[in-house]
Amino acid sequence: TRQAYSKNATVTIYDKHRMTWDEHERFASFVTPKDAPIINFARSVATQFKETKDESQLAAALFDSMGVMGFTYIQNPSDPYQISLAKTAATAKTDTVDYVQYPRETLERKSGDCVDMVAFYSTALESMGITTLALEVPDHLLMMFSTGISADADGYTMNDMYVIHDGLLWIPVEATVVGKPFIKAWELGAANYYKWKGKGLGILDVHNAWNTFKPATLPNSTLKSMDITPDAIEKKFPGDFISMLKISSQTKTRRYLQAIQKNPGDMDAHLQMGIILAKIGDGEEAMKYFDKVLTAEPKNAAALNNRGNIFMLREKYPEAQKAYLAASQSDPKDAYVWVNLAKSYKAVNNTKKAKAAFIKAQKLDAMVKEKYKALALELLNSL
């Protein structure tokens, strides 16, 4: 005979902010780099530092902006994350339910615990295209981001300030000291990393975790972010951004400085020094290296062209034209020098000369028209 049984099961449904740390990868759902309020915040910072292309300087500017806006770390005395990562397995409870803010909520409230701060800062950096990793140590969560700089073969880490991971240099950050200069957050992050390296440090790769735990899709938001100016950052954190510029310069140019020390006449090393310095926004120092090259090699087209680029950034268009013209005379077959010359003429509304220079570039390289479509459309259709 058939017998029927019934059982009432209890199902607990938590709201979207709740998570348990039985699977740490769940944290990835709270890293939401495509969320509009975070994109707007990150872009507002990037816009203020539009000449800066260096990852570590942009990260510093973003962290300092959080401090200017009044972000505050609030310690949770009964933090579920800390309970789940207790120093001993006997006291760890991975089924404890945690409340985690979404980055947009941290942006609105300007406060959060260590998990919230790491989620927010990582999200903002990811929205800028800077790769991040979460770092788990006993009772605590911090993070690190990639500088994009290749690690040198000698294992250089600037006295354990950088972390070498996947062949690149990374900067660990203690996000809970928001409100202090970025350099301090870096120092504490590095100290924490090396303290626990090989003794309980775990690396949580949100990019891999996103394969299982997708970033949350959130409703439209009207939250607006305030623009933080470089002056406001300098006022609250004097010298912090300049320090990052110098450190990044030192790190990126290290191998070329060594080459110059071995051979002061190595003009290619001088040229590379100038190019790197220009890219990270130190045009004044870059110009010194280009000038050094031109003292030894007055017709060096690359140095002349790069001097022109710096003048363009400074909106010194006549000086840029002079540099590009000299470069085009030294290397008349370089199509991209002619493109630069066209841009410098266009900047002062000299359309006739700009068009002539662009036509010259196109004759040298047919791909120029494809690479610079907008410029081609504007100049080639003009009288």
C-alpha positions in Angstrom: 0.0 0.0 0.0 1.1 3.5 -0.7 1.8 5.8 2.2 2.0 9.6 1.9 4.3 11.7 4.0 4.5 15.5 4.2 7.1 17.7 5.7 7.2 21.5 6.2 10.7 22.9 5.4 11.8 26.3 6.6 13.5 28.4 4.0 15.3 31.6 5.1 15.5 34.3 2.5 17.9 37.2 3.2 17.8 40.6 1.6 20.3 41.5 -1.2 22.9 42.8 1.3 23.3 39.6 3.2 26.0 37.0 2.6 27.8 34.2 4.4 31.5 33.6 4.1 31.3 29.9 3.5 32.3 30.8 -0.1 34.5 33.9 0.0 34.0 34.4 -3.8 30.5 35.6 -3.0 32.2 38.9 -2.2 32.6 39.5 -6.0 28.9 40.2 -6.3 29.5 43.4 -4.3 32.2 44.6 -6.7 30.1 46.5 -9.3 32.4 48.5 -11.6 29.6 49.0 -14.2 27.2 50.7 -11.7 26.5 54.2 -12.9 27.1 56.1 -9.6 30.6 54.5 -9.3 31.4 55.2 -12.9 30.5 58.8 -12.5 32.6 59.1 -9.3 35.6 57.5 -11.0 35.3 59.6 -14.1 35.0 62.8 -12.1 38.4 62.0 -10.5 39.9 60.9 -13.8 38.7 64.1 -15.5 40.5 66.3 -12.9 43.7 64.4 -13.6 43.2 63.9 -17.4 46.9 64.3 -18.1 47.7 61.4 -15.8 47.8 58.0 -17.4 49.7 56.2 -14.5 47.7 53.7 -12.6 49.3 54.3 -9.2 48.8 58.1 -9.4 45.1 57.7 -10.5 44.6 55.3 -7.6 46.2 57.7 -5.2 44.0 60.6 -6.5 40.9 58.4 -6.1 41.7 57.4 -2.5 42.6 60.9 -1.5 39.3 62.1 -3.1 37.4 59.7 -0.8 39.2 61.4 2.1 38.3 64.9 0.9 34.6 63.7 0.5 34.6 62.6 4.2 34.6 58.9 3.9 34.9 57.2 7.3 35.8 53.7 8.4 33.4 52.4 11.0 34.6 49.3 12.9 32.0 46.7 13.5 32.7 45.1 17.0 30.9 41.9 16.0 32.0 41.8 12.4 30.7 38.6 10.8 33.7 38.6 8.4 36.1 38.7 11.3 34.2 35.9 13.0 34.4 33.8 9.8 38.2 34.3 9.6 39.0 33.8 13.2 42.6 32.9 13.9 41.7 29.3 14.8 39.4 26.9 13.0 37.7 26.1 16.2 36.4 29.6 16.7 35.7 30.4 13.0 32.0 30.4 12.0 31.5 30.5 8.2 27.7 30.4 8.5 27.5 33.8 10.2 25.4 36.1 8.1 27.1 39.4 7.1 25.6 42.7 6.0 27.6 44.1 3.1 27.0 47.5 1.5 27.0 48.0 -2.3 29.6 50.5 -3.4 26.9 53.0 -4.4 25.6 52.9 -0.8 29.0 53.4 0.6 29.4 56.4 -1.7 26.1 57.8 -0.4 26.7 57.1 3.3 30.4 57.9 3.2 31.1 55.2 5.7 31.5 51.4 6.1 33.5 48.6 7.6 36.6 47.0 6.1 34.6 44.9 3.6 32.6 47.9 2.5 35.7 50.0 2.0 37.5 47.3 0.0 34.4 46.7 -2.1 34.0 50.4 -2.8 37.7 51.2 -3.6 38.1 48.0 -5.7 35.0 48.9 -7.6 36.0 52.4 -8.3 39.5 51.3 -9.5 38.0 48.5 -11.7 35.7 51.1 -13.3 38.9 53.0 -14.3 40.3 49.9 -15.8 42.7 49.2 -13.0 42.8 45.5 -12.0 42.3 44.7 -8.3 42.6 41.7 -6.0 41.1 41.3 -2.5 43.6 40.2 0.2 42.4 38.1 3.2 44.3 38.0 6.4 43.2 36.7 9.8 40.3 38.9 11.0 40.7 41.4 8.2 40.2 42.3 4.5 42.4 44.6 2.4 43.2 44.8 -1.3 45.9 45.5 -3.9 45.9 46.8 -7.4 48.1 46.3 -10.4 50.5 49.2 -11.4 50.8 47.6 -14.9 54.6 47.8 -14.4 56.6 44.6 -15.2 58.6 43.2 -12.3 62.3 43.3 -12.8 64.3 40.1 -12.9 66.2 41.1 -9.7 62.9 41.0 -7.7 62.8 44.7 -6.9 59.9 45.6 -4.6 61.2 49.0 -3.3 61.9 47.5 0.1 58.7 45.4 0.3 56.4 48.3 -0.7 55.4 46.6 -3.9 54.1 43.0 -4.3 55.2 40.9 -7.2 52.2 39.0 -8.6 51.8 37.4 -12.0 55.0 39.1 -13.2 53.8 42.6 -12.4 54.2 45.1 -9.5 51.1 45.5 -7.3 50.3 48.1 -4.5 48.6 46.8 -1.4 46.2 49.2 0.2 44.7 49.4 3.7 41.4 50.9 2.8 40.3 51.4 6.4 42.6 54.4 6.8 40.6 56.4 4.4 40.9 60.1 5.4 44.7 59.7 5.7 47.1 60.2 2.7 47.3 57.4 0.2 51.0 56.9 0.9 50.0 55.9 4.5 47.4 53.5 3.2 50.0 51.9 1.0 52.6 51.6 3.8 50.1 49.9 6.1 48.8 47.7 3.3 52.3 46.5 2.4 53.2 45.9 6.1 50.0 43.8 6.5 50.7 41.8 3.3 54.2 40.9 4.2 53.3 40.2 7.8 50.9 37.5 6.7 52.5 36.3 3.5 52.8 32.5 3.9 51.1 32.7 7.3 47.4 32.9 6.4 47.3 35.4 3.6 44.7 34.6 0.9 44.2 36.2 -2.5 40.6 36.6 -3.7 40.5 37.2 -7.5 37.2 38.9 -8.1 37.6 38.5 -11.9 37.6 34.7 -11.5 34.8 34.8 -8.9 32.6 36.8 -11.4 32.3 33.6 -13.4 30.1 32.3 -10.6 29.1 35.3 -8.6 28.2 38.0 -11.1 28.3 41.7 -10.1 24.9 42.7 -8.8 22.6 44.6 -11.3 21.1 47.5 -9.4 18.2 49.8 -10.2 18.8 53.3 -11.7 20.2 55.8 -9.3 20.0 59.6 -9.1 23.0 59.8 -6.8 25.4 62.5 -7.9 29.0 62.7 -7.0 30.9 65.9 -6.2 33.9 67.0 -8.2 37.1 66.9 -6.2 39.8 69.2 -7.6 43.5 68.6 -7.4 43.7 71.8 -5.2 41.3 70.2 -2.7 43.4 67.1 -2.5 46.6 69.1 -2.1 45.1 71.1 0.7 44.0 68.1 2.7 47.0 65.8 1.8 50.0 68.2 1.0 52.5 66.6 -1.3 50.8 63.2 -1.5 50.2 63.2 -5.2 53.7 64.6 -6.0 55.2 61.8 -3.9 53.3 59.3 -6.0 54.5 60.9 -9.2 58.1 60.7 -8.0 57.8 57.1 -6.8 56.1 56.0 -10.0 58.8 57.8 -12.0 61.5 56.1 -10.1 60.0 52.7 -10.5 59.2 53.0 -14.2 62.5 54.5 -15.2 64.7 52.3 -12.9 66.2 50.1 -15.6 67.0 53.1 -17.9 68.6 55.0 -15.0 70.8 52.0 -14.5 71.7 51.9 -18.2 72.6 55.6 -18.1 74.7 55.1 -14.9 76.6 52.4 -16.8 76.9 54.4 -20.0 76.1 58.2 -19.8 76.3 58.3 -23.6 73.4 55.9 -24.0 71.0 58.3 -25.8 68.3 55.6 -26.3 68.1 55.2 -22.6 67.8 59.0 -22.2 65.0 59.0 -24.9 63.1 56.2 -23.1 63.4 58.1 -19.8 61.8 61.1 -21.4 59.0 59.1 -23.0 58.1 57.4 -19.7 58.2 60.6 -17.7 56.0 62.4 -20.2 53.5 59.5 -20.1 53.1 59.7 -16.4 52.7 63.5 -16.5 56.1 64.8 -15.5 56.6 66.9 -18.7 59.2 69.2 -17.1 61.5 66.4 -16.2 60.9 64.6 -19.5 61.9 67.7 -21.4 65.3 67.6 -19.7 66.0 64.2 -21.1 64.8 65.1 -24.6 67.1 68.2 -24.5 70.0 66.0 -23.4 69.4 63.7 -26.5 69.3 66.7 -28.8 72.5 68.1 -27.4 74.2 65.0 -28.5 72.1 64.3 -31.5 70.5 67.6 -32.8 68.6 65.9 -35.5 67.1 63.0 -33.4 63.5 62.9 -34.8 62.1 61.0 -31.9 63.3 63.5 -29.3 62.1 66.4 -31.5 58.7 64.8 -32.0 58.3 64.1 -28.2 59.2 67.7 -27.4 56.4 68.7 -29.7 54.0 66.4 -27.8 54.8 68.1 -24.5 54.3 71.5 -26.0 50.9 70.4 -27.4 49.9 69.3 -23.9 50.9 72.7 -22.6 49.0 74.3 -25.4 52.1 76.0 -26.7 51.2 75.4 -30.3 53.9 77.6 -32.1 56.6 75.7 -30.2 55.0 72.4 -31.0 54.9 73.3 -34.7 58.6 74.2 -34.7 59.5 70.9 -33.0 57.3 68.8 -35.4 58.7 70.6 -38.4 62.3 69.9 -37.3 61.3 66.2 -36.7 59.7 66.0 -40.2 62.9 67.3 -41.7 65.0 64.8 -39.8 62.7 61.9 -40.7 60.5 62.9 -43.6 59.1 59.4 -44.0 57.5 59.2 -40.6 53.8 59.6 -41.3 52.9 60.1 -37.7 55.2 63.1 -37.3 53.2 64.7 -40.1 49.9 63.8 -38.3 51.2 65.5 -35.2 52.1 68.6 -37.3 48.6 68.6 -38.8 47.2 68.6 -35.3 49.4 71.5 -34.2 48.2 73.6 -37.2 44.6 72.6 -36.6 44.9 73.8 -32.9 45.5 77.3 -34.2 42.8 77.0 -36.9 45.4 77.0 -39.7 43.3 74.6 -41.8 45.3 75.0 -45.0 48.6 73.9 -43.5 46.9 71.2 -41.4 45.4 69.7 -44.5 48.7 69.7 -46.4 50.5 68.0 -43.5 47.7 65.4 -43.2 47.8 64.7 -47.0 51.5 64.2 -46.7 51.0 61.7 -43.8 48.4 59.8 -45.8 50.7 59.4 -48.8 53.3 57.9 -46.6 50.9 55.6 -44.8 47.4 54.9 -46.2 46.3 53.6 -42.7 46.5 57.1 -41.3 43.1 57.9 -42.7 41.6 55.0 -40.8 43.4 55.6 -37.6 42.5 59.3 -37.5 39.0 59.2 -39.0 37.6 62.3 -37.4 40.7 64.3 -38.3 40.6 63.0 -41.8 36.9 63.8 -42.3 37.4 67.4 -41.0 40.6 68.2 -42.9 40.1 66.4 -46.2 36.7 67.8 -46.7 37.9 71.4 -46.0 38.9 73.9 -48.7 
